[in-house]
Amino acid sequence: MQPGIGEILRGFRQVITVEGNWADDPGDPLIDESNRRYSALAMLLRSRYLVDVDCWTEVRGRPIKPGTVYAALRGRLAHLETSR
């Protein structure tokens, strides 16, 4: 990791990774903060820099389309706005 990345991450209110890797869906009724499993990059950033990092993942065996990422992130932003 680049020097200073921890300070950069701490400068944001919310940090999210986008990965073609597996993680639990936070919307699943059986998943809560006590048992949620995060993707690899999110776990690395959380443990190394001690910042709260969320993740969005999709694993389908092919590249993730930009429109899919855009829609997922817009949905997360809308959820954050309504939960304030």
mmCIF file as gemmi writes it, N, C-alpha and C atoms, coordinates in Angstrom:
data_model
loop_
_atom_site.group_PDB
_atom_site.id
_atom_site.type_symbol
_atom_site.label_atom_id
_atom_site.label_alt_id
_atom_site.label_comp_id
_atom_site.label_asym_id
_atom_site.label_entity_id
_atom_site.label_seq_id
_atom_site.pdbx_PDB_ins_code
_atom_site.Cartn_x
_atom_site.Cartn_y
_atom_site.Cartn_z
_atom_site.occupancy
_atom_site.B_iso_or_equiv
_atom_site.pdbx_formal_charge
_atom_site.auth_seq_id
_atom_site.auth_asym_id
_atom_site.pdbx_PDB_model_num
ATOM 1 N N . MET Axp A 1 ? 0.836 -1.18 0 1 0 ? 1 A 1
ATOM 2 C CA . MET Axp A 1 ? 0 0 0 1 0 ? 1 A 1
ATOM 3 C C . MET Axp A 1 ? 0.884 1.249 0 1 0 ? 1 A 1
ATOM 4 N N . GLN Axp A 2 ? 0.384 2.269 -0.633 1 0 ? 2 A 1
ATOM 5 C CA . GLN Axp A 2 ? 1.104 3.541 -0.692 1 0 ? 2 A 1
ATOM 6 C C . GLN Axp A 2 ? 1.178 4.197 0.684 1 0 ? 2 A 1
ATOM 7 N N . PRO Axp A 3 ? 2.283 4.861 0.981 1 0 ? 3 A 1
ATOM 8 C CA . PRO Axp A 3 ? 2.361 5.598 2.244 1 0 ? 3 A 1
ATOM 9 C C . PRO Axp A 3 ? 1.265 6.668 2.291 1 0 ? 3 A 1
ATOM 10 N N . GLY Axp A 4 ? 0.682 6.852 3.455 1 0 ? 4 A 1
ATOM 11 C CA . GLY Axp A 4 ? -0.339 7.88 3.612 1 0 ? 4 A 1
ATOM 12 C C . GLY Axp A 4 ? -1.759 7.436 3.312 1 0 ? 4 A 1
ATOM 13 N N . ILE Axp A 5 ? -1.954 6.192 2.865 1 0 ? 5 A 1
ATOM 14 C CA . ILE Axp A 5 ? -3.307 5.754 2.496 1 0 ? 5 A 1
ATOM 15 C C . ILE Axp A 5 ? -4.24 5.748 3.71 1 0 ? 5 A 1
ATOM 16 N N . GLY Axp A 6 ? -3.703 5.428 4.895 1 0 ? 6 A 1
ATOM 17 C CA . GLY Axp A 6 ? -4.519 5.434 6.104 1 0 ? 6 A 1
ATOM 18 C C . GLY Axp A 6 ? -5.083 6.808 6.396 1 0 ? 6 A 1
ATOM 19 N N . GLU Axp A 7 ? -4.274 7.838 6.268 1 0 ? 7 A 1
ATOM 20 C CA . GLU Axp A 7 ? -4.732 9.204 6.506 1 0 ? 7 A 1
ATOM 21 C C . GLU Axp A 7 ? -5.773 9.614 5.464 1 0 ? 7 A 1
ATOM 22 N N . ILE Axp A 8 ? -5.57 9.185 4.238 1 0 ? 8 A 1
ATOM 23 C CA . ILE Axp A 8 ? -6.535 9.496 3.18 1 0 ? 8 A 1
ATOM 24 C C . ILE Axp A 8 ? -7.868 8.834 3.492 1 0 ? 8 A 1
ATOM 25 N N . LEU Axp A 9 ? -7.857 7.558 3.856 1 0 ? 9 A 1
ATOM 26 C CA . LEU Axp A 9 ? -9.096 6.847 4.168 1 0 ? 9 A 1
ATOM 27 C C . LEU Axp A 9 ? -9.817 7.469 5.357 1 0 ? 9 A 1
ATOM 28 N N . ARG Axp A 10 ? -9.063 7.888 6.378 1 0 ? 10 A 1
ATOM 29 C CA . ARG Axp A 10 ? -9.677 8.503 7.56 1 0 ? 10 A 1
ATOM 30 C C . ARG Axp A 10 ? -10.312 9.853 7.249 1 0 ? 10 A 1
ATOM 31 N N . GLY Axp A 11 ? -9.961 10.442 6.123 1 0 ? 11 A 1
ATOM 32 C CA . GLY Axp A 11 ? -10.527 11.732 5.727 1 0 ? 11 A 1
ATOM 33 C C . GLY Axp A 11 ? -11.927 11.638 5.145 1 0 ? 11 A 1
ATOM 34 N N . PHE Axp A 12 ? -12.424 10.428 4.933 1 0 ? 12 A 1
ATOM 35 C CA . PHE Axp A 12 ? -13.748 10.24 4.354 1 0 ? 12 A 1
ATOM 36 C C . PHE Axp A 12 ? -14.729 9.741 5.405 1 0 ? 12 A 1
ATOM 37 N N . ARG Axp A 13 ? -15.965 10.17 5.281 1 0 ? 13 A 1
ATOM 38 C CA . ARG Axp A 13 ? -17.021 9.716 6.198 1 0 ? 13 A 1
ATOM 39 C C . ARG Axp A 13 ? -17.353 8.256 5.961 1 0 ? 13 A 1
ATOM 40 N N . GLN Axp A 14 ? -17.347 7.809 4.693 1 0 ? 14 A 1
ATOM 41 C CA . GLN Axp A 14 ? -17.681 6.429 4.331 1 0 ? 14 A 1
ATOM 42 C C . GLN Axp A 14 ? -16.694 5.944 3.28 1 0 ? 14 A 1
ATOM 43 N N . VAL Axp A 15 ? -16.161 4.737 3.481 1 0 ? 15 A 1
ATOM 44 C CA . VAL Axp A 15 ? -15.243 4.118 2.523 1 0 ? 15 A 1
ATOM 45 C C . VAL Axp A 15 ? -15.862 2.793 2.098 1 0 ? 15 A 1
ATOM 46 N N . ILE Axp A 16 ? -15.87 2.542 0.8 1 0 ? 16 A 1
ATOM 47 C CA . ILE Axp A 16 ? -16.418 1.284 0.284 1 0 ? 16 A 1
ATOM 48 C C . ILE Axp A 16 ? -15.489 0.762 -0.802 1 0 ? 16 A 1
ATOM 49 N N . THR Axp A 17 ? -15.29 -0.545 -0.808 1 0 ? 17 A 1
ATOM 50 C CA . THR Axp A 17 ? -14.513 -1.169 -1.881 1 0 ? 17 A 1
ATOM 51 C C . THR Axp A 17 ? -15.47 -1.828 -2.862 1 0 ? 17 A 1
ATOM 52 N N . VAL Axp A 18 ? -15.044 -1.898 -4.096 1 0 ? 18 A 1
ATOM 53 C CA . VAL Axp A 18 ? -15.798 -2.587 -5.154 1 0 ? 18 A 1
ATOM 54 C C . VAL Axp A 18 ? -14.895 -3.711 -5.623 1 0 ? 18 A 1
ATOM 55 N N . GLU Axp A 19 ? -15.373 -4.955 -5.458 1 0 ? 19 A 1
ATOM 56 C CA . GLU Axp A 19 ? -14.507 -6.093 -5.762 1 0 ? 19 A 1
ATOM 57 C C . GLU Axp A 19 ? -15.239 -7.203 -6.496 1 0 ? 19 A 1
ATOM 58 N N . GLY Axp A 20 ? -14.499 -7.895 -7.324 1 0 ? 20 A 1
ATOM 59 C CA . GLY Axp A 20 ? -14.978 -9.121 -7.945 1 0 ? 20 A 1
ATOM 60 C C . GLY Axp A 20 ? -14.573 -10.282 -7.052 1 0 ? 20 A 1
ATOM 61 N N . ASN Axp A 21 ? -15.051 -10.253 -5.837 1 0 ? 21 A 1
ATOM 62 C CA . ASN Axp A 21 ? -14.652 -11.189 -4.798 1 0 ? 21 A 1
ATOM 63 C C . ASN Axp A 21 ? -15.888 -11.47 -3.953 1 0 ? 21 A 1
ATOM 64 N N . TRP Axp A 22 ? -15.853 -12.507 -3.137 1 0 ? 22 A 1
ATOM 65 C CA . TRP Axp A 22 ? -17.031 -12.9 -2.368 1 0 ? 22 A 1
ATOM 66 C C . TRP Axp A 22 ? -17.09 -12.197 -1.021 1 0 ? 22 A 1
ATOM 67 N N . ALA Axp A 23 ? -18.314 -11.798 -0.61 1 0 ? 23 A 1
ATOM 68 C CA . ALA Axp A 23 ? -18.587 -11.261 0.73 1 0 ? 23 A 1
ATOM 69 C C . ALA Axp A 23 ? -20.062 -11.476 1.02 1 0 ? 23 A 1
ATOM 70 N N . ASP Axp A 24 ? -20.411 -11.418 2.296 1 0 ? 24 A 1
ATOM 71 C CA . ASP Axp A 24 ? -21.826 -11.53 2.667 1 0 ? 24 A 1
ATOM 72 C C . ASP Axp A 24 ? -22.605 -10.308 2.198 1 0 ? 24 A 1
ATOM 73 N N . ASP Axp A 25 ? -23.86 -10.519 1.831 1 0 ? 25 A 1
ATOM 74 C CA . ASP Axp A 25 ? -24.757 -9.431 1.456 1 0 ? 25 A 1
ATOM 75 C C . ASP Axp A 25 ? -25.331 -8.829 2.737 1 0 ? 25 A 1
ATOM 76 N N . PRO Axp A 26 ? -25.074 -7.538 3.008 1 0 ? 26 A 1
ATOM 77 C CA . PRO Axp A 26 ? -25.577 -6.944 4.242 1 0 ? 26 A 1
ATOM 78 C C . PRO Axp A 26 ? -27.104 -6.89 4.304 1 0 ? 26 A 1
ATOM 79 N N . GLY Axp A 27 ? -27.774 -7.039 3.168 1 0 ? 27 A 1
ATOM 80 C CA . GLY Axp A 27 ? -29.23 -7.039 3.14 1 0 ? 27 A 1
ATOM 81 C C . GLY Axp A 27 ? -29.855 -8.382 3.491 1 0 ? 27 A 1
ATOM 82 N N . ASP Axp A 28 ? -29.041 -9.42 3.601 1 0 ? 28 A 1
ATOM 83 C CA . ASP Axp A 28 ? -29.54 -10.75 3.954 1 0 ? 28 A 1
ATOM 84 C C . ASP Axp A 28 ? -30.076 -10.734 5.385 1 0 ? 28 A 1
ATOM 85 N N . PRO Axp A 29 ? -31.271 -11.288 5.622 1 0 ? 29 A 1
ATOM 86 C CA . PRO Axp A 29 ? -31.851 -11.239 6.968 1 0 ? 29 A 1
ATOM 87 C C . PRO Axp A 29 ? -31.052 -12.011 8.024 1 0 ? 29 A 1
ATOM 88 N N . LEU Axp A 30 ? -30.199 -12.922 7.614 1 0 ? 30 A 1
ATOM 89 C CA . LEU Axp A 30 ? -29.401 -13.682 8.585 1 0 ? 30 A 1
ATOM 90 C C . LEU Axp A 30 ? -28.058 -13.019 8.91 1 0 ? 30 A 1
ATOM 91 N N . ILE Axp A 31 ? -27.749 -11.927 8.218 1 0 ? 31 A 1
ATOM 92 C CA . ILE Axp A 31 ? -26.448 -11.272 8.373 1 0 ? 31 A 1
ATOM 93 C C . ILE Axp A 31 ? -26.605 -9.995 9.184 1 0 ? 31 A 1
ATOM 94 N N . ASP Axp A 32 ? -25.739 -9.849 10.188 1 0 ? 32 A 1
ATOM 95 C CA . ASP Axp A 32 ? -25.656 -8.593 10.932 1 0 ? 32 A 1
ATOM 96 C C . ASP Axp A 32 ? -24.178 -8.278 11.167 1 0 ? 32 A 1
ATOM 97 N N . GLU Axp A 33 ? -23.887 -7.199 11.861 1 0 ? 33 A 1
ATOM 98 C CA . GLU Axp A 33 ? -22.49 -6.794 12.052 1 0 ? 33 A 1
ATOM 99 C C . GLU Axp A 33 ? -21.674 -7.799 12.859 1 0 ? 33 A 1
ATOM 100 N N . SER Axp A 34 ? -22.33 -8.654 13.633 1 0 ? 34 A 1
ATOM 101 C CA . SER Axp A 34 ? -21.569 -9.614 14.432 1 0 ? 34 A 1
ATOM 102 C C . SER Axp A 34 ? -21.119 -10.843 13.634 1 0 ? 34 A 1
ATOM 103 N N . ASN Axp A 35 ? -21.747 -11.106 12.476 1 0 ? 35 A 1
ATOM 104 C CA . ASN Axp A 35 ? -21.363 -12.304 11.719 1 0 ? 35 A 1
ATOM 105 C C . ASN Axp A 35 ? -21.066 -12.031 10.243 1 0 ? 35 A 1
ATOM 106 N N . ARG Axp A 36 ? -21.049 -10.769 9.829 1 0 ? 36 A 1
ATOM 107 C CA . ARG Axp A 36 ? -20.803 -10.442 8.421 1 0 ? 36 A 1
ATOM 108 C C . ARG Axp A 36 ? -19.35 -10.714 8.043 1 0 ? 36 A 1
ATOM 109 N N . ARG Axp A 37 ? -19.161 -11.34 6.88 1 0 ? 37 A 1
ATOM 110 C CA . ARG Axp A 37 ? -17.83 -11.582 6.332 1 0 ? 37 A 1
ATOM 111 C C . ARG Axp A 37 ? -17.601 -10.606 5.187 1 0 ? 37 A 1
ATOM 112 N N . TYR Axp A 38 ? -16.491 -9.902 5.248 1 0 ? 38 A 1
ATOM 113 C CA . TYR Axp A 38 ? -16.148 -8.881 4.259 1 0 ? 38 A 1
ATOM 114 C C . TYR Axp A 38 ? -15.222 -9.459 3.2 1 0 ? 38 A 1
ATOM 115 N N . SER Axp A 39 ? -15.128 -8.768 2.065 1 0 ? 39 A 1
ATOM 116 C CA . SER Axp A 39 ? -14.231 -9.201 0.995 1 0 ? 39 A 1
ATOM 117 C C . SER Axp A 39 ? -12.777 -8.952 1.397 1 0 ? 39 A 1
ATOM 118 N N . ALA Axp A 40 ? -11.861 -9.495 0.613 1 0 ? 40 A 1
ATOM 119 C CA . ALA Axp A 40 ? -10.44 -9.49 0.97 1 0 ? 40 A 1
ATOM 120 C C . ALA Axp A 40 ? -9.857 -8.083 1.104 1 0 ? 40 A 1
ATOM 121 N N . LEU Axp A 41 ? -10.087 -7.207 0.137 1 0 ? 41 A 1
ATOM 122 C CA . LEU Axp A 41 ? -9.521 -5.859 0.21 1 0 ? 41 A 1
ATOM 123 C C . LEU Axp A 41 ? -10.13 -5.074 1.367 1 0 ? 41 A 1
ATOM 124 N N . ALA Axp A 42 ? -11.424 -5.196 1.567 1 0 ? 42 A 1
ATOM 125 C CA . ALA Axp A 42 ? -12.069 -4.506 2.682 1 0 ? 42 A 1
ATOM 126 C C . ALA Axp A 42 ? -11.474 -4.966 4.015 1 0 ? 42 A 1
ATOM 127 N N . MET Axp A 43 ? -11.269 -6.266 4.162 1 0 ? 43 A 1
ATOM 128 C CA . MET Axp A 43 ? -10.68 -6.78 5.406 1 0 ? 43 A 1
ATOM 129 C C . MET Axp A 43 ? -9.251 -6.277 5.59 1 0 ? 43 A 1
ATOM 130 N N . LEU Axp A 44 ? -8.481 -6.241 4.514 1 0 ? 44 A 1
ATOM 131 C CA . LEU Axp A 44 ? -7.113 -5.751 4.601 1 0 ? 44 A 1
ATOM 132 C C . LEU Axp A 44 ? -7.083 -4.297 5.054 1 0 ? 44 A 1
ATOM 133 N N . LEU Axp A 45 ? -7.905 -3.462 4.435 1 0 ? 45 A 1
ATOM 134 C CA . LEU Axp A 45 ? -7.937 -2.043 4.793 1 0 ? 45 A 1
ATOM 135 C C . LEU Axp A 45 ? -8.445 -1.84 6.219 1 0 ? 45 A 1
ATOM 136 N N . ARG Axp A 46 ? -9.481 -2.59 6.594 1 0 ? 46 A 1
ATOM 137 C CA . ARG Axp A 46 ? -10.031 -2.478 7.957 1 0 ? 46 A 1
ATOM 138 C C . ARG Axp A 46 ? -8.982 -2.841 8.999 1 0 ? 46 A 1
ATOM 139 N N . SER Axp A 47 ? -8.273 -3.94 8.783 1 0 ? 47 A 1
ATOM 140 C CA . SER Axp A 47 ? -7.318 -4.407 9.787 1 0 ? 47 A 1
ATOM 141 C C . SER Axp A 47 ? -6.022 -3.596 9.791 1 0 ? 47 A 1
ATOM 142 N N . ARG Axp A 48 ? -5.577 -3.185 8.645 1 0 ? 48 A 1
ATOM 143 C CA . ARG Axp A 48 ? -4.291 -2.49 8.584 1 0 ? 48 A 1
ATOM 144 C C . ARG Axp A 48 ? -4.382 -1.031 9.012 1 0 ? 48 A 1
ATOM 145 N N . TYR Axp A 49 ? -5.496 -0.363 8.631 1 0 ? 49 A 1
ATOM 146 C CA . TYR Axp A 49 ? -5.61 1.072 8.893 1 0 ? 49 A 1
ATOM 147 C C . TYR Axp A 49 ? -6.659 1.421 9.945 1 0 ? 49 A 1
ATOM 148 N N . LEU Axp A 50 ? -7.342 0.423 10.487 1 0 ? 50 A 1
ATOM 149 C CA . LEU Axp A 50 ? -8.329 0.618 11.548 1 0 ? 50 A 1
ATOM 150 C C . LEU Axp A 50 ? -9.39 1.659 11.177 1 0 ? 50 A 1
ATOM 151 N N . VAL Axp A 51 ? -9.908 1.534 9.964 1 0 ? 51 A 1
ATOM 152 C CA . VAL Axp A 51 ? -11.012 2.377 9.502 1 0 ? 51 A 1
ATOM 153 C C . VAL Axp A 51 ? -12.182 1.474 9.126 1 0 ? 51 A 1
ATOM 154 N N . ASP Axp A 52 ? -13.377 2.005 9.234 1 0 ? 52 A 1
ATOM 155 C CA . ASP Axp A 52 ? -14.566 1.237 8.869 1 0 ? 52 A 1
ATOM 156 C C . ASP Axp A 52 ? -14.692 1.244 7.349 1 0 ? 52 A 1
ATOM 157 N N . VAL Axp A 53 ? -14.51 0.103 6.726 1 0 ? 53 A 1
ATOM 158 C CA . VAL Axp A 53 ? -14.584 -0.031 5.276 1 0 ? 53 A 1
ATOM 159 C C . VAL Axp A 53 ? -15.703 -1.007 4.952 1 0 ? 53 A 1
ATOM 160 N N . ASP Axp A 54 ? -16.656 -0.566 4.152 1 0 ? 54 A 1
ATOM 161 C CA . ASP Axp A 54 ? -17.721 -1.44 3.691 1 0 ? 54 A 1
ATOM 162 C C . ASP Axp A 54 ? -17.288 -2.013 2.34 1 0 ? 54 A 1
ATOM 163 N N . CYS Axp A 55 ? -18.022 -2.983 1.829 1 0 ? 55 A 1
ATOM 164 C CA . CYS Axp A 55 ? -17.658 -3.541 0.536 1 0 ? 55 A 1
ATOM 165 C C . CYS Axp A 55 ? -18.904 -3.874 -0.279 1 0 ? 55 A 1
ATOM 166 N N . TRP Axp A 56 ? -18.753 -3.782 -1.57 1 0 ? 56 A 1
ATOM 167 C CA . TRP Axp A 56 ? -19.762 -4.249 -2.515 1 0 ? 56 A 1
ATOM 168 C C . TRP Axp A 56 ? -19.054 -5.233 -3.418 1 0 ? 56 A 1
ATOM 169 N N . THR Axp A 57 ? -19.634 -6.404 -3.573 1 0 ? 57 A 1
ATOM 170 C CA . THR Axp A 57 ? -18.986 -7.438 -4.375 1 0 ? 57 A 1
ATOM 171 C C . THR Axp A 57 ? -19.967 -8.071 -5.344 1 0 ? 57 A 1
ATOM 172 N N . GLU Axp A 58 ? -19.399 -8.622 -6.391 1 0 ? 58 A 1
ATOM 173 C CA . GLU Axp A 58 ? -20.177 -9.415 -7.337 1 0 ? 58 A 1
ATOM 174 C C . GLU Axp A 58 ? -19.25 -10.492 -7.882 1 0 ? 58 A 1
ATOM 175 N N . VAL Axp A 59 ? -19.68 -11.721 -7.789 1 0 ? 59 A 1
ATOM 176 C CA . VAL Axp A 59 ? -18.869 -12.834 -8.278 1 0 ? 59 A 1
ATOM 177 C C . VAL Axp A 59 ? -19.725 -13.621 -9.265 1 0 ? 59 A 1
ATOM 178 N N . ARG Axp A 60 ? -19.421 -13.469 -10.521 1 0 ? 60 A 1
ATOM 179 C CA . ARG Axp A 60 ? -20.173 -14.192 -11.557 1 0 ? 60 A 1
ATOM 180 C C . ARG Axp A 60 ? -19.244 -14.835 -12.585 1 0 ? 60 A 1
ATOM 181 N N . GLY Axp A 61 ? -17.95 -14.744 -12.345 1 0 ? 61 A 1
ATOM 182 C CA . GLY Axp A 61 ? -17 -15.358 -13.265 1 0 ? 61 A 1
ATOM 183 C C . GLY Axp A 61 ? -16.734 -14.551 -14.514 1 0 ? 61 A 1
ATOM 184 N N . ARG Axp A 62 ? -17.155 -13.308 -14.516 1 0 ? 62 A 1
ATOM 185 C CA . ARG Axp A 62 ? -16.872 -12.421 -15.653 1 0 ? 62 A 1
ATOM 186 C C . ARG Axp A 62 ? -16.721 -10.998 -15.111 1 0 ? 62 A 1
ATOM 187 N N . PRO Axp A 63 ? -16.16 -10.083 -15.914 1 0 ? 63 A 1
ATOM 188 C CA . PRO Axp A 63 ? -15.93 -8.722 -15.422 1 0 ? 63 A 1
ATOM 189 C C . PRO Axp A 63 ? -17.233 -8.035 -14.988 1 0 ? 63 A 1
ATOM 190 N N . ILE Axp A 64 ? -17.096 -7.165 -14.011 1 0 ? 64 A 1
ATOM 191 C CA . ILE Axp A 64 ? -18.236 -6.389 -13.53 1 0 ? 64 A 1
ATOM 192 C C . ILE Axp A 64 ? -18.42 -5.198 -14.465 1 0 ? 64 A 1
ATOM 193 N N . LYS Axp A 65 ? -19.629 -4.99 -14.931 1 0 ? 65 A 1
ATOM 194 C CA . LYS Axp A 65 ? -19.908 -3.88 -15.839 1 0 ? 65 A 1
ATOM 195 C C . LYS Axp A 65 ? -20.007 -2.566 -15.065 1 0 ? 65 A 1
ATOM 196 N N . PRO Axp A 66 ? -19.495 -1.48 -15.647 1 0 ? 66 A 1
ATOM 197 C CA . PRO Axp A 66 ? -19.543 -0.183 -14.961 1 0 ? 66 A 1
ATOM 198 C C . PRO Axp A 66 ? -20.962 0.233 -14.559 1 0 ? 66 A 1
ATOM 199 N N . GLY Axp A 67 ? -21.946 -0.06 -15.38 1 0 ? 67 A 1
ATOM 200 C CA . GLY Axp A 67 ? -23.327 0.29 -15.042 1 0 ? 67 A 1
ATOM 201 C C . GLY Axp A 67 ? -23.816 -0.435 -13.802 1 0 ? 67 A 1
ATOM 202 N N . THR Axp A 68 ? -23.355 -1.655 -13.601 1 0 ? 68 A 1
ATOM 203 C CA . THR Axp A 68 ? -23.725 -2.423 -12.41 1 0 ? 68 A 1
ATOM 204 C C . THR Axp A 68 ? -23.116 -1.797 -11.159 1 0 ? 68 A 1
ATOM 205 N N . VAL Axp A 69 ? -21.858 -1.392 -11.251 1 0 ? 69 A 1
ATOM 206 C CA . VAL Axp A 69 ? -21.194 -0.729 -10.126 1 0 ? 69 A 1
ATOM 207 C C . VAL Axp A 69 ? -21.899 0.593 -9.821 1 0 ? 69 A 1
ATOM 208 N N . TYR Axp A 70 ? -22.192 1.359 -10.846 1 0 ? 70 A 1
ATOM 209 C CA . TYR Axp A 70 ? -22.864 2.646 -10.677 1 0 ? 70 A 1
ATOM 210 C C . TYR Axp A 70 ? -24.203 2.473 -9.965 1 0 ? 70 A 1
ATOM 211 N N . ALA Axp A 71 ? -25 1.527 -10.413 1 0 ? 71 A 1
ATOM 212 C CA . ALA Axp A 71 ? -26.315 1.289 -9.802 1 0 ? 71 A 1
ATOM 213 C C . ALA Axp A 71 ? -26.179 0.851 -8.342 1 0 ? 71 A 1
ATOM 214 N N . ALA Axp A 72 ? -25.212 -0.004 -8.057 1 0 ? 72 A 1
ATOM 215 C CA . ALA Axp A 72 ? -25.01 -0.479 -6.682 1 0 ? 72 A 1
ATOM 216 C C . ALA Axp A 72 ? -24.582 0.658 -5.769 1 0 ? 72 A 1
ATOM 217 N N . LEU Axp A 73 ? -23.66 1.483 -6.23 1 0 ? 73 A 1
ATOM 218 C CA . LEU Axp A 73 ? -23.195 2.593 -5.408 1 0 ? 73 A 1
ATOM 219 C C . LEU Axp A 73 ? -24.28 3.652 -5.219 1 0 ? 73 A 1
ATOM 220 N N . ARG Axp A 74 ? -25.055 3.913 -6.244 1 0 ? 74 A 1
ATOM 221 C CA . ARG Axp A 74 ? -26.187 4.854 -6.094 1 0 ? 74 A 1
ATOM 222 C C . ARG Axp A 74 ? -27.183 4.33 -5.078 1 0 ? 74 A 1
ATOM 223 N N . GLY Axp A 75 ? -27.437 3.029 -5.093 1 0 ? 75 A 1
ATOM 224 C CA . GLY Axp A 75 ? -28.338 2.428 -4.118 1 0 ? 75 A 1
ATOM 225 C C . GLY Axp A 75 ? -27.803 2.571 -2.705 1 0 ? 75 A 1
ATOM 226 N N . ARG Axp A 76 ? -26.493 2.365 -2.525 1 0 ? 76 A 1
ATOM 227 C CA . ARG Axp A 76 ? -25.884 2.527 -1.198 1 0 ? 76 A 1
ATOM 228 C C . ARG Axp A 76 ? -25.967 3.977 -0.734 1 0 ? 76 A 1
ATOM 229 N N . LEU Axp A 77 ? -25.714 4.922 -1.646 1 0 ? 77 A 1
ATOM 230 C CA . LEU Axp A 77 ? -25.799 6.337 -1.287 1 0 ? 77 A 1
ATOM 231 C C . LEU Axp A 77 ? -27.224 6.723 -0.889 1 0 ? 77 A 1
ATOM 232 N N . ALA Axp A 78 ? -28.19 6.216 -1.626 1 0 ? 78 A 1
ATOM 233 C CA . ALA Axp A 78 ? -29.591 6.506 -1.303 1 0 ? 78 A 1
ATOM 234 C C . ALA Axp A 78 ? -29.94 5.945 0.075 1 0 ? 78 A 1
ATOM 235 N N . HIS Axp A 79 ? -29.441 4.759 0.377 1 0 ? 79 A 1
ATOM 236 C CA . HIS Axp A 79 ? -29.684 4.151 1.691 1 0 ? 79 A 1
ATOM 237 C C . HIS Axp A 79 ? -29.041 4.994 2.8 1 0 ? 79 A 1
ATOM 238 N N . LEU Axp A 80 ? -27.828 5.492 2.571 1 0 ? 80 A 1
ATOM 239 C CA . LEU Axp A 80 ? -27.167 6.332 3.571 1 0 ? 80 A 1
ATOM 240 C C . LEU Axp A 80 ? -27.945 7.614 3.821 1 0 ? 80 A 1
ATOM 241 N N . GLU Axp A 81 ? -28.466 8.205 2.758 1 0 ? 81 A 1
ATOM 242 C CA . GLU Axp A 81 ? -29.224 9.449 2.89 1 0 ? 81 A 1
ATOM 243 C C . GLU Axp A 81 ? -30.507 9.254 3.684 1 0 ? 81 A 1
ATOM 244 N N . THR Axp A 82 ? -31.182 8.128 3.487 1 0 ? 82 A 1
ATOM 245 C CA . THR Axp A 82 ? -32.434 7.898 4.204 1 0 ? 82 A 1
ATOM 246 C C . THR Axp A 82 ? -32.214 7.448 5.638 1 0 ? 82 A 1
ATOM 247 N N . SER Axp A 83 ? -31.023 6.929 5.958 1 0 ? 83 A 1
ATOM 248 C CA . SER Axp A 83 ? -30.755 6.465 7.308 1 0 ? 83 A 1
ATOM 249 C C . SER Axp A 83 ? -30.213 7.557 8.216 1 0 ? 83 A 1
ATOM 250 N N . ARG Axp A 84 ? -30.017 8.758 7.698 1 0 ? 84 A 1
ATOM 251 C CA . ARG Axp A 84 ? -29.522 9.869 8.529 1 0 ? 84 A 1
ATOM 252 C C . ARG Axp A 84 ? -30.562 10.397 9.435 1 0 ? 84 A 1
